Amino acid sequence: MIKINENYKKLQASYLFSDIAKRVAAFQKENPDKEVIKMGIGDVTLPLADVCLKAFHKGVDDLADKATFKGYGPEQGYDFLRSAIAEHDFQSRGADISADEVFVSDGAKCDTGNFQELFSSDAVIAVPDPVYPVYVDTNVMAGRSGDFVNGRYSRFIYLDSTESNNYVPDLPKEKADVIYLCFPNNPTGATATKEQLKKWVDYAKENRSLILFDAAYECFIRNPELPKSIFEIPGADEVAVEFRSFSKTAGFTGVRCGFTVVPKKCKVYDADGNPASLHAMWNRRHTTKFNGASYPVQCAAAACYTPEGQAQIKEKTDYYLGNAALIKKAIVDLGYSCTGGDNSPYVWVNTKTDSWAFFDRLLHECGIVCTPGSGFGSCGQGYVRFSAFNSRENTQKAMEKLSKLLK
Protein backbone atom coordinates (compact mmCIF):
# COMPACT_ATOMS: atom_id res chain seq x y z
CA MET A 1 0.00 0.00 0.00
CA ILE A 2 1.30 3.43 -0.94
CA LYS A 3 1.39 5.68 2.12
CA ILE A 4 1.19 9.45 2.19
CA ASN A 5 3.63 11.86 3.77
CA GLU A 6 1.76 12.30 7.06
CA ASN A 7 3.23 15.79 7.49
CA TYR A 8 0.85 17.09 4.84
CA LYS A 9 -2.00 16.47 7.26
CA LYS A 10 -0.48 19.10 9.55
CA LEU A 11 -0.87 21.86 6.97
CA GLN A 12 -3.53 24.34 8.01
CA ALA A 13 -6.45 24.76 5.58
CA SER A 14 -5.52 25.72 2.03
CA TYR A 15 -2.73 27.96 0.81
CA LEU A 16 -3.70 31.54 1.76
CA PHE A 17 -3.91 32.93 -1.75
CA SER A 18 -5.91 29.96 -2.99
CA ASP A 19 -8.44 30.62 -0.23
CA ILE A 20 -8.67 34.28 -1.24
CA ALA A 21 -9.15 33.33 -4.89
CA LYS A 22 -12.02 30.99 -3.99
CA ARG A 23 -13.80 33.68 -1.97
CA VAL A 24 -13.39 36.23 -4.74
CA ALA A 25 -14.60 33.76 -7.38
CA ALA A 26 -17.70 32.97 -5.31
CA PHE A 27 -18.44 36.69 -4.91
CA GLN A 28 -18.06 37.33 -8.63
CA LYS A 29 -20.33 34.41 -9.46
CA GLU A 30 -23.02 35.80 -7.16
CA ASN A 31 -22.45 39.39 -8.33
CA PRO A 32 -21.49 39.22 -12.01
CA ASP A 33 -22.20 42.93 -12.58
CA LYS A 34 -20.06 44.24 -9.73
CA GLU A 35 -16.53 45.49 -10.41
CA VAL A 36 -13.75 43.85 -8.38
CA ILE A 37 -10.45 45.65 -7.81
CA LYS A 38 -7.77 43.19 -6.73
CA MET A 39 -5.23 44.64 -4.32
CA GLY A 40 -4.38 41.39 -2.59
CA ILE A 41 -1.86 39.20 -4.39
CA GLY A 42 1.46 40.74 -5.36
CA ASP A 43 1.14 40.25 -9.11
CA VAL A 44 2.45 42.95 -11.44
CA THR A 45 0.18 44.68 -13.95
CA LEU A 46 2.54 46.69 -16.18
CA PRO A 47 3.94 45.10 -19.37
CA LEU A 48 7.56 44.04 -19.70
CA ALA A 49 10.15 46.75 -20.23
CA ASP A 50 10.90 47.30 -23.91
CA VAL A 51 14.55 46.40 -23.54
CA CYS A 52 13.63 43.08 -21.91
CA LEU A 53 11.05 42.33 -24.58
CA LYS A 54 13.57 42.96 -27.37
CA ALA A 55 16.12 40.70 -25.69
CA PHE A 56 13.41 38.07 -25.20
CA HIS A 57 12.59 38.15 -28.91
CA LYS A 58 16.25 37.97 -29.85
CA GLY A 59 16.68 34.96 -27.61
CA VAL A 60 13.80 33.22 -29.37
CA ASP A 61 15.24 34.19 -32.77
CA ASP A 62 18.57 32.65 -31.73
CA LEU A 63 16.78 29.35 -31.27
CA ALA A 64 15.51 29.53 -34.84
CA ASP A 65 19.02 29.79 -36.32
CA LYS A 66 21.30 26.76 -36.49
CA ALA A 67 24.33 28.94 -35.83
CA THR A 68 22.97 30.32 -32.55
CA PHE A 69 20.66 27.51 -31.44
CA LYS A 70 20.85 26.49 -27.77
CA GLY A 71 19.83 23.16 -26.30
CA TYR A 72 20.32 22.31 -22.65
CA GLY A 73 22.07 25.17 -20.94
CA PRO A 74 24.06 25.13 -17.69
CA GLU A 75 21.74 24.32 -14.80
CA GLN A 76 23.25 27.14 -12.76
CA GLY A 77 22.48 29.70 -15.47
CA TYR A 78 24.34 31.23 -18.40
CA ASP A 79 27.50 33.10 -17.49
CA PHE A 80 26.32 36.28 -19.23
CA LEU A 81 23.47 36.55 -16.70
CA ARG A 82 25.34 35.31 -13.63
CA SER A 83 28.17 37.78 -14.27
CA ALA A 84 25.74 40.67 -14.72
CA ILE A 85 23.97 39.78 -11.47
CA ALA A 86 27.20 39.52 -9.48
CA GLU A 87 28.55 42.81 -10.81
CA HIS A 88 25.45 45.00 -10.64
CA ASP A 89 23.52 43.60 -7.68
CA PHE A 90 26.39 42.84 -5.33
CA GLN A 91 29.88 43.99 -6.31
CA SER A 92 28.57 47.49 -7.06
CA ARG A 93 27.39 47.69 -3.43
CA GLY A 94 30.63 46.44 -1.93
CA ALA A 95 29.56 42.80 -1.57
CA ASP A 96 32.21 40.29 -2.64
CA ILE A 97 29.97 37.91 -4.59
CA SER A 98 31.29 36.12 -7.67
CA ALA A 99 29.35 34.90 -10.70
CA ASP A 100 29.80 31.22 -9.79
CA GLU A 101 28.04 31.84 -6.45
CA VAL A 102 24.84 32.79 -8.32
CA PHE A 103 22.30 30.08 -9.21
CA VAL A 104 19.62 31.12 -11.72
CA SER A 105 16.20 29.51 -11.34
CA ASP A 106 12.56 29.91 -12.35
CA GLY A 107 11.73 32.09 -9.35
CA ALA A 108 12.42 32.93 -5.71
CA LYS A 109 9.31 31.11 -4.45
CA CYS A 110 10.67 27.81 -5.74
CA ASP A 111 14.11 28.39 -4.27
CA THR A 112 12.88 29.52 -0.85
CA GLY A 113 10.66 26.46 -0.74
CA ASN A 114 13.27 24.02 -1.98
CA PHE A 115 16.28 25.16 0.01
CA GLN A 116 15.07 23.52 3.22
CA GLU A 117 15.68 20.12 1.58
CA LEU A 118 19.37 20.52 2.45
CA PHE A 119 18.79 20.45 6.21
CA SER A 120 18.18 17.66 8.72
CA SER A 121 14.61 16.87 9.71
CA ASP A 122 15.33 17.96 13.30
CA ALA A 123 16.72 21.38 12.35
CA VAL A 124 15.19 24.15 14.46
CA ILE A 125 13.50 26.71 12.22
CA ALA A 126 12.92 30.36 13.13
CA VAL A 127 10.30 32.24 11.13
CA PRO A 128 8.97 35.79 11.44
CA ASP A 129 5.32 36.23 12.35
CA PRO A 130 3.65 37.48 10.20
CA VAL A 131 5.44 35.54 7.48
CA TYR A 132 5.29 34.57 3.81
CA PRO A 133 3.47 31.19 4.03
CA VAL A 134 5.95 29.29 1.85
CA TYR A 135 8.65 29.40 4.55
CA VAL A 136 6.33 27.74 7.04
CA ASP A 137 4.47 25.28 4.85
CA THR A 138 7.53 23.74 3.17
CA ASN A 139 9.08 23.01 6.57
CA VAL A 140 5.79 21.53 7.75
CA MET A 141 5.86 19.24 4.71
CA ALA A 142 9.42 18.22 5.61
CA GLY A 143 8.43 17.23 9.16
CA ARG A 144 10.11 19.98 11.18
CA SER A 145 7.00 21.67 12.58
CA GLY A 146 5.74 19.57 15.47
CA ASP A 147 2.03 19.83 16.30
CA PHE A 148 -0.19 22.82 15.55
CA VAL A 149 -1.29 24.21 18.91
CA ASN A 150 -3.09 27.50 19.56
CA GLY A 151 -2.30 28.86 16.13
CA ARG A 152 1.38 27.93 16.03
CA TYR A 153 3.59 24.91 15.33
CA SER A 154 5.28 23.62 18.47
CA ARG A 155 8.81 23.12 17.06
CA PHE A 156 9.17 26.45 15.27
CA ILE A 157 10.66 29.53 16.86
CA TYR A 158 8.38 32.46 16.06
CA LEU A 159 9.93 35.89 15.66
CA ASP A 160 7.15 38.32 16.53
CA SER A 161 7.08 41.32 14.20
CA THR A 162 4.73 43.93 15.62
CA GLU A 163 4.20 47.67 15.86
CA SER A 164 6.22 47.68 19.09
CA ASN A 165 9.43 46.62 17.27
CA ASN A 166 8.56 48.33 13.96
CA TYR A 167 8.06 44.88 12.43
CA VAL A 168 11.78 44.03 12.67
CA PRO A 169 11.94 41.00 15.00
CA ASP A 170 14.22 40.75 18.00
CA LEU A 171 16.84 38.03 18.30
CA PRO A 172 15.43 34.82 19.78
CA LYS A 173 16.45 33.66 23.23
CA GLU A 174 16.54 30.08 21.95
CA LYS A 175 19.09 28.70 19.49
CA ALA A 176 17.80 28.52 15.92
CA ASP A 177 19.51 26.50 13.22
CA VAL A 178 17.81 28.13 10.23
CA ILE A 179 16.48 31.70 10.27
CA TYR A 180 14.17 33.14 7.62
CA LEU A 181 14.35 36.92 7.14
CA CYS A 182 12.66 39.03 4.47
CA PHE A 183 13.35 42.74 3.83
CA PRO A 184 11.65 44.76 2.50
CA ASN A 185 9.22 42.52 4.28
CA ASN A 186 6.34 40.59 2.83
CA PRO A 187 3.70 41.21 4.16
CA THR A 188 4.44 44.19 6.44
CA GLY A 189 6.47 46.34 4.05
CA ALA A 190 8.98 47.02 6.85
CA THR A 191 12.66 47.55 6.11
CA ALA A 192 15.79 46.76 8.14
CA THR A 193 18.92 48.84 8.64
CA LYS A 194 22.49 47.61 8.35
CA GLU A 195 22.80 47.78 12.13
CA GLN A 196 19.74 45.58 12.58
CA LEU A 197 20.95 43.00 10.06
CA LYS A 198 24.41 42.97 11.66
CA LYS A 199 22.82 41.71 14.89
CA TRP A 200 21.42 38.74 12.99
CA VAL A 201 24.74 38.04 11.29
CA ASP A 202 26.50 38.12 14.67
CA TYR A 203 23.84 35.81 16.15
CA ALA A 204 24.26 33.34 13.26
CA LYS A 205 28.02 33.30 13.69
CA GLU A 206 27.78 32.76 17.43
CA ASN A 207 25.27 29.90 17.10
CA ARG A 208 26.52 28.40 13.83
CA SER A 209 23.12 29.18 12.33
CA LEU A 210 22.16 29.92 8.74
CA ILE A 211 20.16 32.94 7.57
CA LEU A 212 17.90 32.49 4.55
CA PHE A 213 17.43 36.08 3.38
CA ASP A 214 14.59 36.85 0.98
CA ALA A 215 15.33 40.09 -0.89
CA ALA A 216 12.63 39.76 -3.55
CA TYR A 217 11.52 43.38 -3.04
CA GLU A 218 14.90 45.12 -2.85
CA CYS A 219 14.22 47.04 -6.09
CA PHE A 220 11.69 49.20 -4.25
CA ILE A 221 14.22 50.57 -1.78
CA ARG A 222 14.80 54.26 -2.44
CA ASN A 223 16.47 55.21 0.84
CA PRO A 224 20.23 55.06 0.10
CA GLU A 225 20.98 54.27 3.75
CA LEU A 226 19.09 50.97 3.64
CA PRO A 227 20.87 47.77 2.54
CA LYS A 228 19.54 45.97 -0.52
CA SER A 229 21.47 42.80 0.25
CA ILE A 230 22.47 41.06 3.45
CA PHE A 231 25.90 40.66 1.89
CA GLU A 232 26.46 44.36 2.46
CA ILE A 233 26.99 43.31 6.09
CA PRO A 234 30.59 42.18 6.74
CA GLY A 235 30.78 38.46 7.44
CA ALA A 236 27.30 37.68 6.10
CA ASP A 237 28.81 35.60 3.31
CA GLU A 238 29.82 33.07 5.99
CA VAL A 239 26.32 32.58 7.41
CA ALA A 240 23.72 33.63 4.84
CA VAL A 241 22.04 32.73 1.58
CA GLU A 242 20.08 35.31 -0.43
CA PHE A 243 17.06 34.82 -2.69
CA ARG A 244 16.08 37.29 -5.40
CA SER A 245 13.52 37.51 -8.15
CA PHE A 246 12.91 39.31 -11.43
CA SER A 247 9.15 39.02 -10.81
CA LYS A 248 8.71 42.39 -9.12
CA THR A 249 11.98 43.92 -10.32
CA ALA A 250 11.17 43.54 -14.00
CA GLY A 251 7.58 42.30 -14.09
CA PHE A 252 8.56 38.66 -14.70
CA THR A 253 5.71 37.08 -12.71
CA GLY A 254 4.49 35.41 -15.90
CA VAL A 255 7.96 34.89 -17.36
CA ARG A 256 9.55 33.20 -14.31
CA CYS A 257 13.15 33.91 -13.42
CA GLY A 258 14.98 34.39 -10.15
CA PHE A 259 18.24 33.45 -8.51
CA THR A 260 19.84 32.34 -5.27
CA VAL A 261 23.26 33.40 -4.03
CA VAL A 262 25.17 30.78 -2.05
CA PRO A 263 28.63 32.03 -1.04
CA LYS A 264 31.48 29.54 -1.06
CA LYS A 265 32.50 30.70 2.41
CA CYS A 266 29.17 29.57 3.85
CA LYS A 267 29.48 26.35 5.86
CA VAL A 268 26.98 23.91 7.34
CA TYR A 269 27.72 20.92 9.56
CA ASP A 270 27.22 17.17 9.59
CA ALA A 271 26.03 15.14 12.60
CA ASP A 272 29.60 15.03 13.97
CA GLY A 273 30.07 18.78 13.73
CA ASN A 274 32.31 18.67 10.69
CA PRO A 275 31.91 21.60 8.26
CA ALA A 276 30.51 21.05 4.78
CA SER A 277 30.18 23.34 1.78
CA LEU A 278 26.63 24.66 1.42
CA HIS A 279 27.55 25.89 -2.06
CA ALA A 280 28.48 22.37 -3.13
CA MET A 281 25.30 20.91 -1.60
CA TRP A 282 23.01 23.40 -3.34
CA ASN A 283 24.88 22.88 -6.62
CA ARG A 284 24.29 19.12 -6.28
CA ARG A 285 20.59 19.61 -5.53
CA HIS A 286 20.20 22.22 -8.28
CA THR A 287 21.83 20.09 -10.98
CA THR A 288 19.87 17.01 -9.93
CA LYS A 289 16.40 18.54 -9.71
CA PHE A 290 16.51 21.54 -12.06
CA ASN A 291 17.36 21.72 -15.74
CA GLY A 292 17.91 25.43 -16.07
CA ALA A 293 15.83 28.49 -16.88
CA SER A 294 15.18 28.89 -20.60
CA TYR A 295 17.71 30.75 -22.74
CA PRO A 296 15.28 33.48 -23.99
CA VAL A 297 14.17 34.19 -20.42
CA GLN A 298 17.76 34.59 -19.28
CA CYS A 299 18.44 36.91 -22.22
CA ALA A 300 15.50 39.06 -21.10
CA ALA A 301 16.75 39.03 -17.49
CA ALA A 302 20.26 40.08 -18.53
CA ALA A 303 18.79 43.08 -20.38
CA CYS A 304 17.67 44.42 -16.99
CA TYR A 305 21.29 45.29 -16.23
CA THR A 306 21.90 47.50 -19.26
CA PRO A 307 21.67 51.28 -18.67
CA GLU A 308 18.46 51.33 -20.70
CA GLY A 309 17.09 48.41 -18.72
CA GLN A 310 17.89 50.00 -15.36
CA ALA A 311 16.07 53.19 -16.37
CA GLN A 312 12.98 51.37 -17.66
CA ILE A 313 12.75 49.12 -14.62
CA LYS A 314 13.05 52.07 -12.24
CA GLU A 315 10.25 53.82 -14.10
CA LYS A 316 7.96 50.85 -13.53
CA THR A 317 8.85 50.34 -9.87
CA ASP A 318 8.43 54.09 -9.33
CA TYR A 319 4.92 53.72 -10.75
CA TYR A 320 4.04 51.05 -8.20
CA LEU A 321 5.56 53.12 -5.41
CA GLY A 322 3.29 55.95 -6.55
CA ASN A 323 0.32 53.62 -6.05
CA ALA A 324 1.66 52.63 -2.63
CA ALA A 325 1.89 56.30 -1.63
CA LEU A 326 -1.76 56.81 -2.61
CA ILE A 327 -2.83 53.80 -0.54
CA LYS A 328 -0.81 54.89 2.48
CA LYS A 329 -2.16 58.45 2.36
CA ALA A 330 -5.77 57.22 2.20
CA ILE A 331 -5.20 54.86 5.12
CA VAL A 332 -3.52 57.50 7.28
CA ASP A 333 -6.19 60.08 6.44
CA LEU A 334 -8.79 57.62 7.72
CA GLY A 335 -6.98 57.42 11.04
CA TYR A 336 -5.57 53.90 10.69
CA SER A 337 -1.97 53.07 11.58
CA CYS A 338 0.08 51.35 8.90
CA THR A 339 3.59 50.55 7.74
CA GLY A 340 5.15 50.05 4.32
CA GLY A 341 4.20 52.10 1.29
CA ASP A 342 7.67 53.61 0.92
CA ASN A 343 10.66 51.43 0.02
CA SER A 344 8.02 48.71 -0.38
CA PRO A 345 5.00 47.96 -2.61
CA TYR A 346 2.91 46.76 0.34
CA VAL A 347 0.92 48.68 2.94
CA TRP A 348 0.22 46.81 6.19
CA VAL A 349 -2.84 48.19 7.97
CA ASN A 350 -4.09 47.80 11.53
CA THR A 351 -7.84 47.35 10.88
CA LYS A 352 -8.90 47.41 14.56
CA THR A 353 -11.02 44.33 13.82
CA ASP A 354 -10.79 40.71 12.65
CA SER A 355 -8.71 40.31 9.48
CA TRP A 356 -11.15 38.11 7.56
CA ALA A 357 -14.12 40.21 8.69
CA PHE A 358 -12.42 43.31 7.27
CA PHE A 359 -11.58 41.39 4.08
CA ASP A 360 -15.19 40.28 3.62
CA ARG A 361 -16.54 43.75 4.33
CA LEU A 362 -14.30 45.36 1.70
CA LEU A 363 -15.08 42.66 -0.85
CA HIS A 364 -18.85 42.68 -0.41
CA GLU A 365 -19.36 46.42 0.14
CA CYS A 366 -16.66 47.91 -2.10
CA GLY A 367 -15.52 45.14 -4.43
CA ILE A 368 -11.96 45.59 -3.12
CA VAL A 369 -9.71 42.59 -2.52
CA CYS A 370 -6.98 42.85 0.14
CA THR A 371 -5.06 40.10 1.95
CA PRO A 372 -6.10 39.13 5.51
CA GLY A 373 -3.15 39.47 7.84
CA SER A 374 -4.13 36.44 9.91
CA GLY A 375 -3.21 34.30 6.90
CA PHE A 376 0.42 35.26 7.51
CA GLY A 377 0.46 34.21 11.18
CA SER A 378 -1.07 34.97 14.55
CA CYS A 379 0.68 38.36 14.78
CA GLY A 380 -1.15 39.30 11.58
CA GLN A 381 -4.57 39.01 13.20
CA GLY A 382 -6.31 42.37 13.00
CA TYR A 383 -4.27 43.49 9.99
CA VAL A 384 -4.63 43.39 6.21
CA ARG A 385 -2.15 43.89 3.40
CA PHE A 386 -2.79 46.12 0.41
CA SER A 387 -0.72 45.59 -2.72
CA ALA A 388 0.34 48.48 -4.96
CA PHE A 389 0.50 46.23 -8.02
CA ASN A 390 -2.37 47.70 -9.99
CA SER A 391 -3.16 50.54 -12.36
CA ARG A 392 -3.15 54.11 -11.08
CA GLU A 393 -6.79 54.43 -12.09
CA ASN A 394 -7.83 51.34 -10.13
CA THR A 395 -5.77 52.38 -7.13
CA GLN A 396 -7.39 55.81 -7.02
CA LYS A 397 -10.85 54.33 -7.51
CA ALA A 398 -10.29 51.74 -4.76
CA MET A 399 -9.09 54.35 -2.28
CA GLU A 400 -12.08 56.56 -3.04
CA LYS A 401 -14.42 53.63 -2.33
CA LEU A 402 -12.48 52.70 0.79
CA SER A 403 -12.54 56.25 2.12
CA LYS A 404 -16.28 56.55 1.51
CA LEU A 405 -16.96 53.28 3.32
CA LEU A 406 -14.72 53.80 6.35
CA LYS A 407 -15.46 57.47 6.98
C-alpha positions, 0 to 999 in steps of 0.5 A: 500500500502506498502511504502518504507523507503524514506531514501534509496532514499538519498543513492548516487549511488551504494555501492563503492565496488559494483561499482568497481566490475561492472567496473572490470567485464565489463573490463574482459568481453571485455578483457578475455585474459588480466590479472587483479591484484586486489589491491582494496578491502581489502580481504585477500589472505593467507590461515588460520593459521594452529592452527586456522584450527585445532581448526576449525576442532575440533569444527566441530568434537565436533558437531559430538559427542553427548557428545560434541555437541552444539546447540544454544550458548550464543548470546554474544559469548562463554566465552572461546573466550570472556575471551581470547579477554579481557585478550589478547587484552585489559587487557594485554595493561592496559585496564580494559575490562572484558569478559562480556563487549565483544560481539562476532559477525559475523564481524565488518562491521555488528556491525559498521552498526548496532550500530547506531540503538541504537540512536535517529533519530535526533542524530548528527553524525560526520564522517571522510572524507574520510571514510569507506562508511558503517558509512555514508550509515547506518546513511543515511538509518536511516534518520539522514543525511539530504539532499545531497548537493554539495557532502555532507549530510547536517546534518552530521559533516564532519571531514576533514582528509587531508595531512595538518593534517596527516589524523588525523581530528581535533576536530569539532567546533560543538557538535557531539553526535556520532563520528566515528573514525578508526585507523589505518585508512581505507582508508588512512592508517594513525595512531593516537597517544595516545595524539591525541585520548585523545583529542577525549576522553576529547571532548566526556566527555565534550559534553556527546558524544559517540565515535564509534572506529573501530580498525579492523586493529590494528594487523598491528601496529608495532610501540610500541608507538601507541595505539591498542585500544582506551581503552588504553586512561584513561576514554575512557571506559566511552565514547567509544565503540570499534569494532574489527575483525578477518578478517584481523587479522587471515584471517577470511574474508570468515569465519566471526567473529568479536566482539564489546566491550561495557564497562559497565561504558559507558552511553547514555541519554534519552530525559530527560537527564537521563543516561542509560546503553549502555551495556544493550541496546546493549545486548538487541539488540544483543540478539534480532537480533543475534543468535550467531556466530557458535561454530566452528568459535569461536573455531578457533578465540580462537586459535588466542590467543595461543602462536602458534596462535599469532606467525602464525598470526604475520607471515601472517600480516608481509607478508602483511606489506611486500607487503605494503612496496613494494607498498609504495616504488614504489609510492614514487620512482615515486614522488607521496606523500602517507601515510600508508604502515607501521602500516597499510595494505593500501597505500593512494596515491595523484594521482594529477588527478581525482580518477576515471580517475586514476582508469580507466587508471590503469585498462585499461592500466595495468590491476591493480585494486585500489580503487578511493578515491572519493568513500570515500568522497569529501576529497578523490578526487584525491586519490586512495587506494592500498591494500596490501592483495595480493601475493608477486608475484602479488604485485611485478608484479603490481608495475613493471607495475605501474612504467613503466606506470607512469614513 
